[in-house]
Amino acid sequence: SIRAKVMLYSQYGQPDQVLRCVSHELPSSPKGKEVLLQTIACPINPSDINQIQGVYPSRPELKAQYGQSEPVAVGGNEGLFKVLAVGNQVSGLKEGDWVIPNNVNFGTWRSHVLSEESALMKMEKTISANQAATIAVNPSSAYQMLTLYEDLKPGDWFIQNGGNSQVGRSAIQIGKKLGLNSISIVRNRDNLKELVDELTALGATKVITEEENASREFGKTIAEWTNGKPIKLALNCVGGDNCTNMVRKLGQDGTLVTYGGMSMKPVTVPTTLFIFKNITAKGFWISANIQRIPGSREDTIKAVQKMMEDGDLVDVKMYENPVSADASEDEVFQVFQKALAKSNQGKQLVVF
Ligand code: NDP
């Protein structure tokens, strides 16, 4: 049998307070439709943390499992797994294949898992493991937001804040591939030029700071860049003044799509923009979209994977937190704790 290590919680709260690592036995020979998986890598996404805090609307049910005295849930929603063995009724997977969960709330923060085949989606090994481990949330969200809301044509402009986020970096690259022009708003920093160069190399048309975004004077520069073309779409993961100032850049009939709230401040759209520019403000949630539009998760992942295969979407910067093969519960726990603590300093990936 295999001793699986699982990061779980029995009550909601700060991850460093409520998470713990336990181990449990898994049979090495799965039965029927079961598939035995070994984790390759799993990311730490903002929504994973919000789930554990109990403030995220979609979360796994706390239930009696893994020999725990109270009901528990396993952390993590995204990840890449390797098939170790399959039951005799499994038809589409074999030992060595790569899979990702078919849906959210899978509980990916663990070393091994026994899953039904129907809960898994096979991934062709045409992209890197890190890309496969993170394809379902951030690049897929960027792709859907750029393609589902406005009928953007090559040469059209969109604007986004959180330009340095994983979603933002994906939107820059996908936008470039679709022939779109982008303006990405980032927070100012000492090494701003380095970041601007990096995003420009990814395909950003323009990168501006929050201060430039807030300046009326700078609005003229933007109008020169766009050469009078209306900016049709704004993607917001920050909120607050940053978002309000970004909405001012939208053209007539433009759409604001809000998908995150990193500043924890509400979204304010000036009344005049609603009335005189006929701005539409919408929310985006990938979990709801994939329920609402059947097949959209697979279609999106396929489209994004193709861009990765073609080199249009490059392996973005991630920080790997390795777990050794014979790690104890405590060692696994420490790796996750460190990755969680650094999760506001770039995308953290726990690698098994
Ligand atoms: P990352 O961890 O890669 O990046 C977070 C970004 O937020 C960084 O660029 C950081 O800026 C920026 N940021 C943090 N705090 C602030 C602040 N106070 N003001 C301005 N910017 C800030 O994040 P992800 O790409 O994984 O996710 C980005 C957002 O998208 C999150 O809010 C996430 O919840 C959301 N999301 C939503 C989805 C949906 O379906 N609705 C799907 C996927 C993601 P800096 O670079 O300066 O540090």
Residues whose N, C-alpha, C, O or C-beta is under 5 A from the ligand:
A	BS01	NDP	P46 S47 V137 N138 S141 G162 N164 S165 Q166 V167 R187 C237 V238 Y259 G260 G261 M262 S263 F284 W285 I286 S287 S343 N344 K347
